[in-house]
Amino acid sequence: RRPVLAWPAAGCALTAGLFLFLPHPLDQLRLSPGESIAAHQNGIMADVTVVRDARQNFHLMVNNHYQMGGTASRYSDQRQALIPLMLHPDPQRMLFLGLGTGTTAAAAAQYDELQVDGVELIPEIVPLMFYFQPSLKRIGGPENLTIFTADARRFVLASPSAYDVIVADLFHPSRDGAGFLYTREHFQAIRERLSDDGIFCQWLPLYQMDIDLLRLITRTFLDVFPDGGALLAHHSLTQPIIGLIAGRKPLQVNVQAFDTRLASHPALARDLRAVGLTSVYTLLGNYLADAAQLRAFAGAGPLNTDDHPAVLFQAPRFVYRTAADLSASDRLLALVQAFSPHPADILTASATQTQQMRLAAYWQARNAYLATGAHIRPTPDVDSLIAQVVNPLMAIVRTSPDFEAAYRPLLKVAARLYHQDPQKASRLLLGLENAAPARPEAGEMRLALFQGIE
């Protein structure tokens, strides 16, 4: 009855029609300066983007969120595959629940004798994985790697296969549906997929959850895996990652068998060195707590179950935390201080007293290293930073010469000082030789730089 009202409606229809022909009039991607789009996939489940930053690193963005890692996190991603892999004495088949960039699964698939299966929920991610792992660009990828586009829970329930190692990715607890990947029912289904000697590792992003949520997930995990333990993925203070690990049997590592395995697989030993896993001590040096200590930490309380999904309702609280809450480094240090593992918890009975003492010393050095890092004053002045870290790192090397994260940086500091103050560089190398006389690297560098002249 009022024709004038038809004009706005007609105008809206005309505008909507024009939008169909405009090249993305509404940009849904928020990029930082220096970033560009390398690839993009519009999909039914998600919009997936590969972003290239100013340093030519690639990052995987899902629905405009950086939540899937990238080439800059390759060190951490590879360790998340290799640590569980090396804790099993002879793995033949491995399953990854959640692939993201594919780097973690590809790290395991480098070994032809290992059959690797990977499950990824978002199909749009799969064709973009080669940006982060070039080996996946080949048609079909590595022959021993099979990628399934599926829901992790349904896959575990439906699969008839038994796996020696199962690794669950870092699922952000507050993401829609992620809480159901931490339920008792899901953990029980995973346990049923393990072989007789199989182990399961659930990685947890400590930087994306508070201590109470960690306790809840740990209680649920221990309800299914009563002999479970905990370990670290790396020594990062800003993005700490905790692994809950267990199997059908109590987990213990034989030092001699580990050394024999490295000696007979040079390619595996090379890849382990690339991510700082050079010995049984750098591997087991990540160990945090056994089942008894985890149980005391988790305390009494509810479990996360399908019919009472506590994680679903508790996790969002972290997203709305206040500035007064503990930082990620504070949470990590609190955990490290709460646990006091014993070498007998993780080493077989055949371990010698010397081997047990070396592992205990490594743990002591690790804790000191994390505490030192938390108290370093950030500064753009490299010389000032070096002055802060040299003495603490040297003390850590004296505690444990096996602790690579302290020894290697001191070698780099000496190489840098050589061009500025050769005498100071020589003194540093001599000090490093005295702190770790069984290690040849400092002496070899000093001879190479100074030709044996002090």
Rosetta blueprint (number, residue, H / E / L):
1 R L
2 R L
3 P H
4 V H
5 L H
6 A H
7 W H
8 P H
9 A H
10 A H
11 G H
12 C H
13 A H
14 L H
15 T H
16 A H
17 G H
18 L H
19 F H
20 L L
21 F L
22 L L
23 P L
24 H L
25 P L
26 L L
27 D L
28 Q L
29 L L
30 R L
31 L L
32 S L
33 P L
34 G L
35 E L
36 S E
37 I E
38 A E
39 A E
40 H E
41 Q E
42 N E
43 G L
44 I L
45 M L
46 A L
47 D E
48 V E
49 T E
50 V E
51 V E
52 R E
53 D L
54 A L
55 R L
56 Q L
57 N L
58 F E
59 H E
60 L E
61 M E
62 V E
63 N L
64 N L
65 H E
66 Y E
67 Q E
68 M E
69 G E
70 G E
71 T H
72 A H
73 S H
74 R H
75 Y H
76 S H
77 D H
78 Q H
79 R H
80 Q H
81 A H
82 L H
83 I H
84 P H
85 L H
86 M H
87 L H
88 H L
89 P L
90 D L
91 P L
92 Q L
93 R E
94 M E
95 L E
96 F E
97 L E
98 G L
99 L L
100 G L
101 T L
102 G L
103 T H
104 T H
105 A H
106 A H
107 A H
108 A H
109 A H
110 Q L
111 Y L
112 D L
113 E L
114 L L
115 Q E
116 V E
117 D E
118 G E
119 V E
120 E E
121 L L
122 I L
123 P H
124 E H
125 I H
126 V H
127 P H
128 L H
129 M H
130 F H
131 Y H
132 F L
133 Q L
134 P H
135 S H
136 L H
137 K H
138 R L
139 I L
140 G L
141 G L
142 P L
143 E L
144 N L
145 L E
146 T E
147 I E
148 F E
149 T E
150 A L
151 D L
152 A H
153 R H
154 R H
155 F H
156 V H
157 L H
158 A H
159 S L
160 P L
161 S L
162 A L
163 Y E
164 D E
165 V E
166 I E
167 V E
168 A E
169 D L
170 L L
171 F L
172 H L
173 P L
174 S L
175 R L
176 D L
177 G L
178 A H
179 G H
180 F H
181 L H
182 Y H
183 T L
184 R H
185 E H
186 H H
187 F H
188 Q H
189 A H
190 I H
191 R H
192 E H
193 R H
194 L E
195 S E
196 D E
197 D E
198 G E
199 I E
200 F E
201 C E
202 Q E
203 W E
204 L E
205 P E
206 L H
207 Y H
208 Q H
209 M L
210 D L
211 I H
212 D H
213 L H
214 L H
215 R H
216 L H
217 I H
218 T H
219 R H
220 T H
221 F H
222 L H
223 D H
224 V H
225 F L
226 P L
227 D L
228 G L
229 G E
230 A E
231 L E
232 L E
233 A L
234 H L
235 H L
236 S L
237 L L
238 T L
239 Q L
240 P L
241 I E
242 I E
243 G E
244 L E
245 I E
246 A E
247 G E
248 R L
249 K L
250 P L
251 L L
252 Q L
253 V E
254 N L
255 V H
256 Q H
257 A H
258 F H
259 D H
260 T H
261 R H
262 L H
263 A H
264 S H
265 H L
266 P H
267 A H
268 L H
269 A H
270 R H
271 D H
272 L H
273 R H
274 A H
275 V L
276 G L
277 L L
278 T L
279 S L
280 V H
281 Y H
282 T H
283 L H
284 L H
285 G L
286 N L
287 Y E
288 L E
289 A E
290 D L
291 A H
292 A H
293 Q H
294 L H
295 R H
296 A H
297 F H
298 A H
299 G L
300 A L
301 G L
302 P L
303 L L
304 N L
305 T L
306 D L
307 D L
308 H L
309 P L
310 A H
311 V H
312 L H
313 F H
314 Q H
315 A L
316 P H
317 R H
318 F H
319 V H
320 Y L
321 R L
322 T L
323 A L
324 A L
325 D L
326 L L
327 S L
328 A H
329 S H
330 D H
331 R H
332 L H
333 L H
334 A H
335 L H
336 V H
337 Q H
338 A H
339 F L
340 S L
341 P L
342 H L
343 P H
344 A H
345 D H
346 I L
347 L E
348 T L
349 A L
350 S L
351 A L
352 T L
353 Q H
354 T H
355 Q H
356 Q H
357 M H
358 R H
359 L H
360 A H
361 A H
362 Y H
363 W H
364 Q H
365 A H
366 R H
367 N H
368 A H
369 Y H
370 L H
371 A H
372 T H
373 G H
374 A H
375 H H
376 I L
377 R L
378 P L
379 T L
380 P L
381 D L
382 V H
383 D H
384 S H
385 L H
386 I H
387 A H
388 Q H
389 V H
390 V H
391 N H
392 P H
393 L H
394 M H
395 A H
396 I H
397 V H
398 R H
399 T H
400 S L
401 P L
402 D L
403 F L
404 E H
405 A H
406 A H
407 Y H
408 R H
409 P H
410 L H
411 L H
412 K H
413 V H
414 A H
415 A H
416 R H
417 L H
418 Y H
419 H H
420 Q H
421 D L
422 P H
423 Q H
424 K H
425 A H
426 S H
427 R H
428 L H
429 L H
430 L H
431 G H
432 L H
433 E H
434 N H
435 A H
436 A L
437 P L
438 A L
439 R L
440 P L
441 E H
442 A H
443 G H
444 E H
445 M H
446 R H
447 L H
448 A H
449 L H
450 F H
451 Q L
452 G L
453 I L
454 E L
